[in-house]
Amino acid sequence: MKVLFSEIRGAVLATVILAIVCCGIYPLLVFGISQVAFHDKANGSLIVDKDGTIHGSKLLGQGFTAEKYFHPRPSVAGNGYDAANSSGSNLGPTSQKLNDAIKDRIETYRKENGLKDSDPVPADAVTASGSGLDPHISVRNADIQVARVARSRGLDPKKVSEMVRGNTEGPDLGFLGEPAANVLKLNLALDSLQ
């Protein structure tokens, strides 16, 4: 009996020590290091203006539909850009529903941006990302939207093109992927002009 209580006491003591280390000290240590070394990223990479207003995260897409804004990639996350329901559509290349959706998006994109029926449309303009929250569009997609945005804002297209270049991020690590424009940062930069 004495041995049994000794074993139980050792197990309880080990559980308490592991709980303190794993549920208290370690998370606090990681939190502290992240706040010091990666403050912006640890807090959601938020875009905050001078007044302290949070406009969103530079890592999460938002739905912009007005003519004066650059439009992001389509999203199927919840009702669109819902971070609580981040996901793709799970529709494959043989899905008629996906093909119909892409055809509708191509037609809408061409109409919004004044393209001819034969003009090619960037893939990222009509297909959702895997998460449904991608904050970037290709530079080609942004360039096609420049004329519409400039016209609706009464700006010189060259100025809007400069804004696109100013809000374009290079490939990850300098070689992974293609340069892409962050839609939220670009639209906020345009709003700050007016």
C-alpha positions in Angstrom: 0.0 0.0 0.0 2.8 2.3 0.9 4.4 1.7 -2.5 1.1 2.4 -4.3 0.8 5.8 -2.6 4.4 6.6 -3.4 3.7 5.8 -7.1 0.5 7.9 -7.1 2.4 10.8 -5.4 5.1 10.6 -8.0 2.6 10.6 -10.9 0.7 13.6 -9.5 3.9 15.5 -8.9 5.1 14.8 -12.4 1.7 15.9 -13.8 1.8 19.2 -11.9 5.4 19.9 -12.9 4.7 19.1 -16.6 1.5 21.3 -16.4 3.5 24.2 -15.0 6.3 23.9 -17.6 4.2 23.0 -20.7 1.1 25.1 -20.0 2.7 28.0 -18.2 6.4 28.6 -18.6 6.8 27.4 -22.2 3.9 29.4 -23.7 4.9 32.5 -21.8 8.5 32.1 -23.1 7.4 31.6 -26.7 4.9 34.6 -26.4 7.7 36.8 -25.0 10.2 35.9 -27.7 7.6 36.4 -30.5 6.6 39.8 -29.1 10.2 41.0 -29.0 11.6 39.3 -32.2 8.5 39.3 -34.4 6.1 41.9 -32.9 4.2 42.7 -36.1 3.8 39.1 -37.2 2.9 37.8 -33.7 0.0 40.4 -33.6 -1.5 39.5 -36.9 0.4 41.8 -39.3 -2.3 44.4 -38.9 -2.5 47.5 -41.0 -3.2 50.4 -38.6 -3.5 54.0 -39.6 -2.2 57.1 -37.7 -5.5 57.3 -35.8 -5.1 53.8 -34.5 -7.9 52.4 -36.8 -7.3 48.8 -37.8 -8.1 48.2 -41.5 -7.2 44.5 -41.6 -4.3 42.2 -41.9 -1.8 42.4 -44.8 -2.0 38.6 -44.7 -5.8 38.2 -45.2 -7.8 39.2 -48.3 -10.9 41.4 -48.1 -13.7 41.7 -50.6 -13.6 44.9 -52.6 -16.3 45.3 -55.3 -16.6 49.0 -55.9 -15.2 50.3 -59.2 -12.8 52.6 -57.5 -11.0 49.6 -55.9 -8.7 46.9 -57.1 -10.6 43.6 -56.9 -9.0 40.7 -55.1 -9.1 37.0 -56.1 -12.5 35.4 -55.7 -13.1 33.7 -52.3 -15.2 30.7 -51.4 -14.3 31.0 -47.7 -17.7 31.1 -46.0 -19.6 34.1 -47.5 -16.3 35.3 -48.9 -13.1 36.2 -47.1 -14.4 34.7 -43.8 -11.3 33.7 -41.9 -13.4 31.5 -39.6 -14.3 29.4 -42.6 -11.0 29.4 -44.5 -11.1 26.8 -47.3 -11.2 26.2 -51.0 -14.3 24.9 -52.9 -12.9 21.4 -53.2 -14.3 21.3 -56.8 -12.0 19.6 -59.2 -11.2 20.3 -62.9 -14.0 18.1 -64.1 -16.6 19.8 -62.0 -19.3 21.5 -64.1 -20.1 23.8 -61.2 -16.5 25.0 -61.1 -16.4 25.5 -64.9 -19.6 27.5 -64.9 -18.4 29.7 -62.0 -15.1 30.4 -63.8 -17.0 31.2 -67.1 -19.2 33.7 -65.2 -16.2 35.2 -63.5 -14.4 35.6 -66.8 -17.4 37.3 -68.3 -17.7 39.7 -65.3 -14.0 40.5 -65.2 -14.0 41.3 -68.9 -17.0 43.5 -68.6 -15.8 45.4 -65.5 -12.4 46.1 -67.0 -13.5 46.8 -70.6 -11.8 43.8 -72.2 -12.8 42.2 -75.5 -14.2 38.7 -75.6 -11.0 37.5 -77.0 -8.7 39.1 -74.4 -7.0 36.7 -72.0 -7.9 36.9 -68.3 -5.3 36.2 -65.6 -6.1 32.9 -63.8 -5.9 34.5 -60.4 -8.8 36.9 -61.4 -11.2 34.0 -61.8 -10.0 31.2 -59.5 -10.1 31.2 -55.7 -7.0 30.4 -53.7 -6.8 27.2 -51.5 -7.6 29.2 -48.4 -10.0 31.7 -49.9 -8.1 34.4 -48.1 -5.2 35.3 -50.4 -4.5 39.0 -50.1 -2.5 39.3 -53.3 -3.2 39.5 -57.0 -0.7 39.0 -59.8 0.9 42.2 -61.3 -0.8 41.4 -64.6 -4.2 41.2 -62.9 -3.5 44.6 -61.2 -2.3 46.2 -64.5 -5.5 45.2 -66.3 -7.5 46.9 -63.5 -5.5 50.1 -63.5 -7.6 51.8 -66.3 -10.9 51.1 -64.4 -9.6 52.3 -61.1 -8.0 55.4 -62.6 -11.1 56.3 -64.5 -13.5 55.9 -61.5 -11.1 57.9 -59.2 -10.3 60.6 -61.8 -6.6 59.8 -61.5 -3.9 59.5 -64.2 -3.4 55.9 -65.1 0.4 56.3 -64.8 -0.1 57.4 -61.1 -2.2 54.3 -60.4 0.4 52.1 -62.1 3.0 53.6 -59.8 0.8 52.8 -56.8 0.6 49.2 -58.1 4.4 49.0 -58.3 4.8 50.6 -54.9 2.6 47.9 -53.3 4.0 45.0 -55.1 5.9 42.4 -53.1 8.7 40.4 -54.6 8.9 36.6 -54.5 9.3 34.9 -51.1 12.9 34.5 -50.2 13.7 36.3 -53.4 13.0 33.3 -55.7 9.8 31.5 -54.6 6.8 32.5 -56.6 6.0 35.6 -58.6 5.8 39.3 -57.6 2.3 40.1 -56.4 0.3 43.2 -55.4 -1.3 43.3 -51.9 -4.9 44.4 -52.6 -5.7 45.9 -49.2 -2.5 47.9 -49.0 -2.9 49.1 -52.6 -6.5 50.2 -52.0 -5.7 52.0 -48.7 -2.8 53.8 -50.5 -5.3 55.0 -53.2 -7.8 56.1 -50.5 -5.0 58.1 -48.8 -4.6 60.1 -52.0 -8.1 61.6 -51.8 
